[in-house]
Amino acid sequence: MPLNLPPIMQSVIKNLGYLFLFLSFIFVNNGNAQSSKKFSVYFDVNQSKIKPNDYKTLDSVVALIKKQPIIRRIQISGYADTTGNAEANQILSDNRTDTVSGYILSKGLQAYKKLITTASLGDNNSDKSLTLEEQRRVDIVLFFPKPDRDTVIRLGCIAAYIKANSFDNFNNNELTFKLEYIGTAEDVKKYKIQFKDQDGQQILSNGAVRLVAMFKNKPVKSIKPITIELPLINEQMNYVVYKGVEDKAKNITFKATTDRVLNVGNKAGQNGEDCNVQSFQTNDVNTMLCAGMQKPACYCSAEPFGGVLSPKANDEFIKLGASKGGFLLNDGCFKKLDPTKVNIEILDNLKPTEYLNFCNVFLYPGVGNVPQVPKFTREVLRFIDINIPQNKEDVDQLMVKKNSVLLMIPKNQIKFQKDKKYAIIPAETRMDNFLSWNKKVIYADTCKGLINCEYLTFDVPFTGFYTLVELTPSGSKSKAKTESEDEEEPVVASGKNIKIKAKKFNNVMVVYGEKENNQTENAKFIANKGKHSILEPNIAKKDRKNYKQHVFLCYVLKDGKRYAWMGYGSELKKSFFSGNWKSPKLQYVPDEEWDSFVKKFCE
């Protein structure tokens, strides 16, 4: 509803409108006006709807905003003509301003909302010579920064890279810059720094820095990220940027930000020196910044910058997988080959639920039967496989499998729990294929420099296939025995389960599963000293008919050779008297034929 304002109030509003209009077109930056570009759209009488022809103008505005790398401000001013009620004209110009600003923002420019200033000036047109049609308009003025240049501030190996127009309303050449660097214990005392985070946790620092940016002794604000380079004091990785917080006594503690530190390698310093640097980007100037992380438990040094780590992260003998797990090799790992030049594929995140699919369980019989560990209950977390993409006939001759290597598994890749133990069980392999589990359990090392800070570390034989297990101490000795030794104790037949006989071979393993449901099961086998193995695969006699379409594998490894039969449950021979099964004769399967032998049934 229109308001009937006294004439004096209408005059005040009108004069304020003239003043705001003047300020909206003239922007003074230290005595130098910014460059600008003006656009106008026009409206029908008593209307705030954009006319079809003016959409082209507004789309030109949108295109220019998107193309221009930096825009200081967007001024949108709405007007009405001088006919009609002043209050109604004020409302009408307000609606027109909202319509135009809303259209611009709707074109994917929501991020520019904070740069938009609007003014609804009613019939207060600056130029009374305009026609009524020209008075019914909205002006859009885009303000651009003055020409500026990039700036580099250096202090030895420390550097700040400041892009043009990085500061609000100031060019780089109008400002005074200074770099302050903290890289020694003496500097820490001088600047009254405590390398602790907001929770009181110790921080391992890789250097702290402050870029001071001032205009006439007053701090200025950065509106674009500034790149900071610091020397690498220690070779830890995955640092984040911490922002310094000062208390009343000027003591500085640190608060973690979301900015990460990147290792960018070697560069030449201010005086041509060789600088191994890290870099990060920040909008924070005149603030102490720290490249740091929570201090690892294994770091015993009281020095906030740690020390030299061994082995180093860039050691040429380290081979890493996709999930950053890997091996530290040595000169003795291969015969006649340089381990730094051997092409190695590390599959370091083979999760049991994904890796043990229907076909893999048959291809690698026994891979699902990871041994129990005495005095612990164990959970299989993952498998790790090393592939050597050489000629298959040469792999076993190339690898020195008894050689010791350091296996590294990133702690952040698993749900690491301090109250549990972690161990590796290696597998005996042949031609890069799993054969059987080694009985030796290898526990994680307690401290290995770089490795222990971010990795679980294991000194393992170079076999090529491993499983990582999480161990929980058993509640009692009897429980430990039940869980760890039941594979070696005779299983007493209940008389209700079916048995499978495999002649001529001892200790045959039976693997069976249903292909349609992608389900497999490894049957336990009984150590047998007679002429054949008797296996009880947990199949009730009454359910025998349900396994006609299941795939069965009877498998044994003897003298390094595979003997197997594979087929459907309907092909197992049935004993007339007992109702048990007998497997067909196990045939020798050469290594090079094993994959095709299995896959014709499981794929």
DAPEKA-V225406 format. One record per residue. N is the residue number from 1. RES is the residue in one small letter. PHI is phi in radians with two decimals (999 if undefined). BURIAL is b if it has 16 or more other ideal C-beta (glycine too) atoms within 10 Angstrom, else e. D_CENTER is the distance of its C-alpha to the mean C-alpha in whole Angstrom. Layout:
# DAPEKA-V225406
N/RES/PHI/BURIAL/D_CENTER ; N/RES/PHI/BURIAL/D_CENTER
This chain:
# DAPEKA-V225406
1/m/999/e/57 ; 2/p/-1.06/e/59 ; 3/l/-1.75/e/59 ; 4/n/-1.58/e/63 ; 5/l/-1.48/e/62 ; 6/p/-1.08/e/65 ; 7/p/-0.94/e/65 ; 8/i/-1.14/e/64 ; 9/m/-1.19/e/61 ; 10/q/-1.05/e/61 ; 11/s/-1.17/e/62 ; 12/v/-1.10/e/59 ; 13/i/-1.07/b/56 ; 14/k/-1.11/e/57 ; 15/n/-1.16/e/58 ; 16/l/-1.09/e/54 ; 17/g/-1.11/b/53 ; 18/y/-1.06/e/54 ; 19/l/-1.13/e/53 ; 20/f/-1.11/b/49 ; 21/l/-1.07/b/50 ; 22/f/-1.12/e/51 ; 23/l/-1.15/e/48 ; 24/s/-1.25/b/46 ; 25/f/-1.79/b/47 ; 26/i/-2.01/e/47 ; 27/f/-2.13/b/44 ; 28/v/-1.73/e/45 ; 29/n/-2.13/b/43 ; 30/n/1.01/e/45 ; 31/g/1.56/e/48 ; 32/n/-2.06/e/46 ; 33/a/-1.25/e/46 ; 34/q/-1.30/b/42 ; 35/s/-1.34/e/43 ; 36/s/-2.61/e/43 ; 37/k/-2.41/e/43 ; 38/k/-1.98/e/45 ; 39/f/-2.28/b/45 ; 40/s/-2.39/e/47 ; 41/v/-2.19/b/48 ; 42/y/-2.13/b/51 ; 43/f/-2.25/b/52 ; 44/d/-1.34/e/55 ; 45/v/-1.04/e/57 ; 46/n/1.00/e/56 ; 47/q/-2.12/e/53 ; 48/s/-2.11/b/49 ; 49/k/-1.47/e/48 ; 50/i/-1.23/b/46 ; 51/k/-1.39/e/49 ; 52/p/-0.88/e/48 ; 53/n/-1.16/e/49 ; 54/d/-1.45/b/47 ; 55/y/-1.08/e/43 ; 56/k/-1.09/e/43 ; 57/t/-1.11/b/44 ; 58/l/-1.15/b/41 ; 59/d/-1.16/e/39 ; 60/s/-1.16/e/39 ; 61/v/-1.08/b/38 ; 62/v/-1.05/b/35 ; 63/a/-1.07/e/35 ; 64/l/-1.19/e/35 ; 65/i/-1.07/b/33 ; 66/k/-1.19/e/30 ; 67/k/-1.43/e/31 ; 68/q/-1.29/e/32 ; 69/p/-1.12/e/29 ; 70/i/-2.38/e/31 ; 71/i/-2.20/e/33 ; 72/r/-1.29/b/35 ; 73/r/-2.78/b/36 ; 74/i/-2.15/b/37 ; 75/q/-1.78/b/41 ; 76/i/-2.09/b/42 ; 77/s/-2.13/b/46 ; 78/g/-1.89/b/48 ; 79/y/-2.36/b/52 ; 80/a/-2.20/b/55 ; 81/d/-1.37/b/58 ; 82/t/-1.49/e/61 ; 83/t/-1.56/e/63 ; 84/g/1.53/e/62 ; 85/n/-1.26/e/62 ; 86/a/-1.08/b/59 ; 87/e/-1.17/b/57 ; 88/a/-1.10/e/57 ; 89/n/-1.12/b/56 ; 90/q/-1.09/b/53 ; 91/i/-1.13/b/52 ; 92/l/-1.11/b/52 ; 93/s/-1.16/b/50 ; 94/d/-1.11/b/47 ; 95/n/-1.10/b/47 ; 96/r/-1.13/b/47 ; 97/t/-1.09/b/44 ; 98/d/-1.09/b/42 ; 99/t/-1.08/b/42 ; 100/v/-1.21/b/41 ; 101/s/-1.11/b/38 ; 102/g/-1.11/e/37 ; 103/y/-1.14/b/37 ; 104/i/-1.11/b/35 ; 105/l/-1.15/b/32 ; 106/s/-1.23/e/32 ; 107/k/-1.64/e/32 ; 108/g/1.32/e/28 ; 109/l/-2.06/b/29 ; 110/q/-1.03/e/28 ; 111/a/-1.13/e/26 ; 112/y/-1.60/b/29 ; 113/k/-1.00/e/31 ; 114/k/-1.21/e/31 ; 115/l/-1.59/e/33 ; 116/i/-1.56/e/36 ; 117/t/-2.04/b/39 ; 118/t/-2.00/b/42 ; 119/a/-2.51/b/45 ; 120/s/-1.89/b/48 ; 121/l/-1.87/b/51 ; 122/g/0.98/b/54 ; 123/d/-1.70/b/57 ; 124/n/-1.48/b/56 ; 125/n/-1.36/b/56 ; 126/s/-1.27/e/56 ; 127/d/-2.15/e/59 ; 128/k/-1.28/e/62 ; 129/s/-1.38/e/63 ; 130/l/-1.20/e/60 ; 131/t/-1.21/e/61 ; 132/l/-1.05/e/60 ; 133/e/-1.13/e/58 ; 134/e/-1.26/e/56 ; 135/q/-1.28/b/56 ; 136/r/-1.47/b/54 ; 137/r/-2.66/b/51 ; 138/v/-2.26/b/47 ; 139/d/-1.72/b/46 ; 140/i/-2.02/b/43 ; 141/v/-2.07/b/42 ; 142/l/-1.73/b/39 ; 143/f/-1.78/b/39 ; 144/f/-1.93/b/37 ; 145/p/-1.27/b/37 ; 146/k/-1.22/b/39 ; 147/p/-1.00/e/39 ; 148/d/-2.39/b/36 ; 149/r/-2.36/e/35 ; 150/d/-1.19/e/32 ; 151/t/-2.34/b/32 ; 152/v/-2.11/e/31 ; 153/i/-1.93/b/32 ; 154/r/-2.14/e/32 ; 155/l/-2.53/e/33 ; 156/g/1.10/e/33 ; 157/c/-1.53/b/29 ; 158/i/-1.61/b/28 ; 159/a/-2.61/b/28 ; 160/a/-2.19/b/27 ; 161/y/-1.81/b/27 ; 162/i/-1.96/b/28 ; 163/k/-1.24/b/28 ; 164/a/-1.04/b/31 ; 165/n/1.06/b/32 ; 166/s/-1.43/b/29 ; 167/f/-2.06/b/31 ; 168/d/-1.14/e/33 ; 169/n/1.29/b/37 ; 170/f/-2.31/b/37 ; 171/n/-1.50/b/37 ; 172/n/-1.05/b/35 ; 173/n/-1.29/e/39 ; 174/e/-1.62/b/40 ; 175/l/-1.89/b/38 ; 176/t/-1.89/e/38 ; 177/f/-2.01/e/35 ; 178/k/-2.64/e/34 ; 179/l/-1.83/b/32 ; 180/e/-2.07/e/32 ; 181/y/-2.21/b/30 ; 182/i/-2.12/b/29 ; 183/g/-2.38/b/29 ; 184/t/-2.37/e/31 ; 185/a/-1.11/e/33 ; 186/e/-1.14/e/36 ; 187/d/-1.08/e/34 ; 188/v/-1.05/b/32 ; 189/k/-1.18/e/36 ; 190/k/-1.06/e/37 ; 191/y/-1.62/b/34 ; 192/k/0.97/e/34 ; 193/i/-1.67/b/31 ; 194/q/-1.99/b/29 ; 195/f/-1.42/b/26 ; 196/k/-2.33/b/25 ; 197/d/-1.56/b/23 ; 198/q/-1.13/e/24 ; 199/d/-1.72/e/24 ; 200/g/1.46/e/26 ; 201/q/-1.37/e/24 ; 202/q/-1.17/b/24 ; 203/i/-1.94/b/22 ; 204/l/-1.54/b/21 ; 205/s/-1.74/b/22 ; 206/n/-2.01/b/21 ; 207/g/1.96/b/24 ; 208/a/-2.20/b/25 ; 209/v/-2.65/b/26 ; 210/r/-2.41/b/28 ; 211/l/-1.70/b/29 ; 212/v/-1.64/b/32 ; 213/a/-2.25/b/33 ; 214/m/-2.30/e/37 ; 215/f/-2.16/e/40 ; 216/k/0.89/e/43 ; 217/n/1.17/e/42 ; 218/k/-2.05/e/40 ; 219/p/-1.16/e/36 ; 220/v/-2.05/b/34 ; 221/k/-1.85/e/31 ; 222/s/-1.49/b/28 ; 223/i/-1.99/e/27 ; 224/k/-2.31/e/25 ; 225/p/-1.09/b/22 ; 226/i/-1.93/b/23 ; 227/t/-1.57/b/22 ; 228/i/-1.97/b/22 ; 229/e/-2.02/b/23 ; 230/l/-2.22/b/23 ; 231/p/-1.19/b/24 ; 232/l/-1.37/b/22 ; 233/i/-1.43/b/24 ; 234/n/-2.27/b/22 ; 235/e/-1.84/b/20 ; 236/q/-1.19/b/17 ; 237/m/-2.12/b/14 ; 238/n/1.10/e/11 ; 239/y/-1.31/b/13 ; 240/v/-2.10/b/13 ; 241/v/-1.59/b/17 ; 242/y/-1.84/b/19 ; 243/k/-1.77/b/22 ; 244/g/-1.26/b/26 ; 245/v/-2.15/e/28 ; 246/e/-1.67/e/31 ; 247/d/-1.63/e/34 ; 248/k/-1.14/e/38 ; 249/a/-1.57/e/38 ; 250/k/1.23/e/36 ; 251/n/-1.33/e/34 ; 252/i/-1.92/b/30 ; 253/t/-2.00/b/27 ; 254/f/-2.25/b/24 ; 255/k/-2.11/e/21 ; 256/a/-1.17/b/17 ; 257/t/-1.91/b/16 ; 258/t/-1.56/e/13 ; 259/d/-1.36/b/13 ; 260/r/-1.86/e/11 ; 261/v/-1.72/b/14 ; 262/l/-1.92/e/14 ; 263/n/-1.55/b/16 ; 264/v/-1.91/e/18 ; 265/g/1.48/e/21 ; 266/n/-1.48/e/25 ; 267/k/-2.57/e/27 ; 268/a/-1.45/e/30 ; 269/g/-1.50/b/31 ; 270/q/-1.02/e/34 ; 271/n/-1.90/e/37 ; 272/g/1.45/e/35 ; 273/e/-1.24/e/34 ; 274/d/-1.41/e/31 ; 275/c/-2.05/b/28 ; 276/n/-1.63/e/24 ; 277/v/-2.12/b/22 ; 278/q/-2.08/b/19 ; 279/s/-2.44/b/18 ; 280/f/-2.65/b/17 ; 281/q/-1.97/e/18 ; 282/t/-2.66/b/20 ; 283/n/-1.75/e/23 ; 284/d/-1.56/b/24 ; 285/v/-2.07/b/28 ; 286/n/1.03/e/30 ; 287/t/-2.34/b/28 ; 288/m/-1.25/b/27 ; 289/l/-2.12/b/23 ; 290/c/-2.20/b/22 ; 291/a/-1.54/b/19 ; 292/g/-2.65/b/18 ; 293/m/-2.71/b/16 ; 294/q/-1.06/e/18 ; 295/k/-1.14/b/21 ; 296/p/-1.07/b/20 ; 297/a/-1.07/e/23 ; 298/c/-1.40/e/24 ; 299/y/-1.38/b/24 ; 300/c/-1.55/e/28 ; 301/s/-1.22/e/29 ; 302/a/-1.34/e/30 ; 303/e/-1.09/e/29 ; 304/p/-1.15/b/27 ; 305/f/-1.76/b/25 ; 306/g/1.22/b/25 ; 307/g/-2.65/e/27 ; 308/v/-1.27/e/26 ; 309/l/-1.73/b/24 ; 310/s/-2.43/e/25 ; 311/p/-1.28/b/24 ; 312/k/-1.33/e/22 ; 313/a/-1.12/e/19 ; 314/n/-1.76/e/20 ; 315/d/-1.02/e/23 ; 316/e/-1.19/e/24 ; 317/f/-1.56/e/25 ; 318/i/-1.47/b/21 ; 319/k/-2.05/b/20 ; 320/l/-1.99/e/16 ; 321/g/-1.68/b/15 ; 322/a/-1.11/e/12 ; 323/s/-1.68/b/10 ; 324/k/1.26/b/11 ; 325/g/-1.40/b/14 ; 326/g/-3.07/b/18 ; 327/f/-2.29/b/21 ; 328/l/-1.73/b/23 ; 329/l/-1.47/b/26 ; 330/n/-2.64/e/30 ; 331/d/-1.10/e/33 ; 332/g/-1.61/e/34 ; 333/c/-1.30/b/32 ; 334/f/-2.29/b/34 ; 335/k/-1.54/e/37 ; 336/k/1.12/e/38 ; 337/l/-2.31/e/34 ; 338/d/-1.46/e/32 ; 339/p/-1.08/b/29 ; 340/t/-1.29/e/27 ; 341/k/-1.94/e/28 ; 342/v/-1.32/b/28 ; 343/n/-1.36/e/25 ; 344/i/-2.11/b/23 ; 345/e/-1.87/e/21 ; 346/i/-1.89/b/19 ; 347/l/-1.71/b/18 ; 348/d/-1.86/b/16 ; 349/n/-2.51/b/15 ; 350/l/-1.46/b/18 ; 351/k/-1.33/e/18 ; 352/p/-0.95/e/22 ; 353/t/-1.16/e/22 ; 354/e/-1.71/e/21 ; 355/y/-1.29/b/22 ; 356/l/-1.46/b/26 ; 357/n/-1.41/e/27 ; 358/f/-0.97/b/30 ; 359/c/-1.32/b/31 ; 360/n/-1.10/b/29 ; 361/v/-1.13/b/31 ; 362/f/-1.39/b/34 ; 363/l/-1.14/b/33 ; 364/y/-2.15/b/32 ; 365/p/-0.99/b/34 ; 366/g/1.69/b/33 ; 367/v/-1.13/b/30 ; 368/g/-1.48/b/30 ; 369/n/-1.74/b/32 ; 370/v/-1.13/b/30 ; 371/p/-1.06/b/33 ; 372/q/-1.31/b/33 ; 373/v/-1.98/b/33 ; 374/p/-0.94/e/36 ; 375/k/1.27/e/36 ; 376/f/-2.37/b/33 ; 377/t/-1.66/b/31 ; 378/r/-2.13/b/28 ; 379/e/-2.16/e/25 ; 380/v/-1.36/b/24 ; 381/l/-1.63/b/20 ; 382/r/-2.94/b/19 ; 383/f/-1.93/b/21 ; 384/i/-2.23/b/20 ; 385/d/-2.20/b/22 ; 386/i/-1.87/b/23 ; 387/n/-1.89/e/25 ; 388/i/-1.90/b/27 ; 389/p/-1.23/e/28 ; 390/q/-1.91/b/32 ; 391/n/-1.04/e/35 ; 392/k/-1.01/e/35 ; 393/e/-1.18/e/38 ; 394/d/-1.79/e/37 ; 395/v/-1.03/b/34 ; 396/d/-1.15/e/36 ; 397/q/-1.35/e/38 ; 398/l/-1.38/e/35 ; 399/m/-1.44/b/33 ; 400/v/-1.68/e/35 ; 401/k/-1.30/e/34 ; 402/k/-1.52/e/35 ; 403/n/-1.14/b/33 ; 404/s/-1.59/e/31 ; 405/v/-2.27/b/27 ; 406/l/-1.75/b/24 ; 407/l/-1.64/b/22 ; 408/m/-2.11/b/18 ; 409/i/-2.19/b/16 ; 410/p/-1.06/b/13 ; 411/k/-1.14/b/14 ; 412/n/-1.33/e/10 ; 413/q/-1.58/b/10 ; 414/i/-2.29/b/14 ; 415/k/-1.45/e/15 ; 416/f/-1.19/e/17 ; 417/q/-2.17/e/21 ; 418/k/-1.20/e/23 ; 419/d/-1.52/e/26 ; 420/k/-2.09/e/26 ; 421/k/-1.77/b/26 ; 422/y/-2.18/b/24 ; 423/a/-2.48/b/25 ; 424/i/-1.99/b/25 ; 425/i/-1.98/b/28 ; 426/p/-1.35/b/29 ; 427/a/-2.03/b/30 ; 428/e/-1.30/b/33 ; 429/t/-2.26/b/33 ; 430/r/-2.51/b/35 ; 431/m/0.89/e/34 ; 432/d/1.17/b/30 ; 433/n/-1.97/b/31 ; 434/f/-1.14/b/31 ; 435/l/-2.06/b/35 ; 436/s/-2.79/b/35 ; 437/w/-1.45/b/33 ; 438/n/-1.33/b/34 ; 439/k/-1.30/e/36 ; 440/k/-1.36/e/34 ; 441/v/-1.79/b/31 ; 442/i/-2.01/b/29 ; 443/y/-1.57/e/28 ; 444/a/-1.14/b/25 ; 445/d/-1.21/e/26 ; 446/t/-1.39/e/26 ; 447/c/-2.75/e/26 ; 448/k/-2.40/b/25 ; 449/g/1.02/b/24 ; 450/l/-0.88/b/20 ; 451/i/-1.08/b/20 ; 452/n/-1.23/b/20 ; 453/c/-1.15/b/18 ; 454/e/-2.13/b/15 ; 455/y/-2.23/b/16 ; 456/l/-1.43/b/19 ; 457/t/-2.16/b/22 ; 458/f/-2.38/b/24 ; 459/d/-1.60/e/27 ; 460/v/-2.14/b/28 ; 461/p/-1.24/b/31 ; 462/f/-1.45/b/29 ; 463/t/-1.71/b/30 ; 464/g/1.93/b/27 ; 465/f/-2.55/b/26 ; 466/y/-2.54/b/25 ; 467/t/-2.22/b/24 ; 468/l/-1.70/b/22 ; 469/v/-2.11/b/24 ; 470/e/-1.78/b/24 ; 471/l/-1.96/b/27 ; 472/t/-2.05/e/29 ; 473/p/-0.97/e/33 ; 474/s/-1.22/b/35 ; 475/g/-1.27/e/38 ; 476/s/-2.67/e/41 ; 477/k/-1.12/e/42 ; 478/s/-1.14/e/44 ; 479/k/-1.17/e/40 ; 480/a/-1.09/b/39 ; 481/k/-1.15/e/41 ; 482/t/-1.07/e/41 ; 483/e/-1.49/b/37 ; 484/s/-1.81/b/37 ; 485/e/-2.04/e/41 ; 486/d/-1.19/e/42 ; 487/e/-1.26/e/41 ; 488/e/-1.70/e/44 ; 489/e/-1.54/e/46 ; 490/p/-1.06/e/48 ; 491/v/-1.65/e/48 ; 492/v/-1.42/e/51 ; 493/a/-1.18/e/51 ; 494/s/-1.46/e/52 ; 495/g/1.49/e/54 ; 496/k/-1.83/e/52 ; 497/n/-1.62/e/49 ; 498/i/-1.35/b/50 ; 499/k/-2.08/b/50 ; 500/i/-2.14/b/49 ; 501/k/-1.84/b/51 ; 502/a/-2.19/b/50 ; 503/k/-1.28/e/53 ; 504/k/1.31/e/53 ; 505/f/-2.14/b/50 ; 506/n/-1.60/b/49 ; 507/n/1.00/e/45 ; 508/v/-1.35/b/44 ; 509/m/-1.74/b/41 ; 510/v/-1.97/b/41 ; 511/v/-2.07/b/38 ; 512/y/-2.52/b/38 ; 513/g/-3.01/b/36 ; 514/e/-1.88/b/37 ; 515/k/-1.14/b/35 ; 516/e/-1.08/e/35 ; 517/n/-1.70/e/33 ; 518/n/0.95/e/31 ; 519/q/-2.04/e/32 ; 520/t/-2.30/b/33 ; 521/e/-2.54/e/35 ; 522/n/-1.63/b/36 ; 523/a/-1.42/b/39 ; 524/k/-1.24/e/40 ; 525/f/-2.04/b/43 ; 526/i/-1.78/b/46 ; 527/a/-1.10/e/47 ; 528/n/-2.34/b/50 ; 529/k/-1.66/e/53 ; 530/g/-1.44/e/55 ; 531/k/-1.46/e/56 ; 532/h/-2.68/b/53 ; 533/s/-1.58/b/50 ; 534/i/-2.00/b/50 ; 535/l/-2.03/b/47 ; 536/e/-2.09/b/46 ; 537/p/-1.53/b/43 ; 538/n/1.04/e/43 ; 539/i/-1.97/b/45 ; 540/a/-1.21/e/48 ; 541/k/-1.04/e/51 ; 542/k/-1.19/e/52 ; 543/d/-1.72/e/48 ; 544/r/-0.98/b/49 ; 545/k/-1.14/e/50 ; 546/n/-1.37/e/46 ; 547/y/-1.92/b/45 ; 548/k/-1.13/e/47 ; 549/q/-1.68/e/44 ; 550/h/-1.26/b/41 ; 551/v/-1.59/b/40 ; 552/f/-2.06/b/41 ; 553/l/-2.27/b/41 ; 554/c/-1.80/b/43 ; 555/y/-2.45/b/42 ; 556/v/-2.62/b/43 ; 557/l/-1.95/b/42 ; 558/k/-2.33/e/45 ; 559/d/0.94/e/46 ; 560/g/1.34/e/42 ; 561/k/-2.01/e/43 ; 562/r/-1.63/b/42 ; 563/y/-2.20/b/45 ; 564/a/-2.76/b/44 ; 565/w/-2.28/b/45 ; 566/m/-2.42/b/43 ; 567/g/-3.09/e/44 ; 568/y/-1.66/e/45 ; 569/g/-1.00/b/46 ; 570/s/-1.17/e/49 ; 571/e/-1.58/e/50 ; 572/l/-1.25/b/50 ; 573/k/-1.38/e/54 ; 574/k/-1.79/e/55 ; 575/s/-1.35/e/58 ; 576/f/-1.14/e/61 ; 577/f/-1.50/e/62 ; 578/s/-1.69/e/59 ; 579/g/1.39/e/56 ; 580/n/-1.35/b/54 ; 581/w/-1.86/b/52 ; 582/k/-2.18/e/52 ; 583/s/-1.45/b/50 ; 584/p/-1.02/e/51 ; 585/k/-1.07/e/52 ; 586/l/-1.37/b/48 ; 587/q/-1.85/e/48 ; 588/y/-1.22/e/47 ; 589/v/-2.09/b/44 ; 590/p/-1.03/e/43 ; 591/d/-0.96/b/39 ; 592/e/-1.22/e/39 ; 593/e/-1.81/e/40 ; 594/w/-1.09/b/38 ; 595/d/-1.02/e/35 ; 596/s/-1.18/e/38 ; 597/f/-1.05/b/40 ; 598/v/-1.40/b/37 ; 599/k/-1.17/e/36 ; 600/k/-1.18/e/39 ; 601/f/-1.81/e/39 ; 602/c/-1.71/b/35 ; 603/e/-1.57/e/34
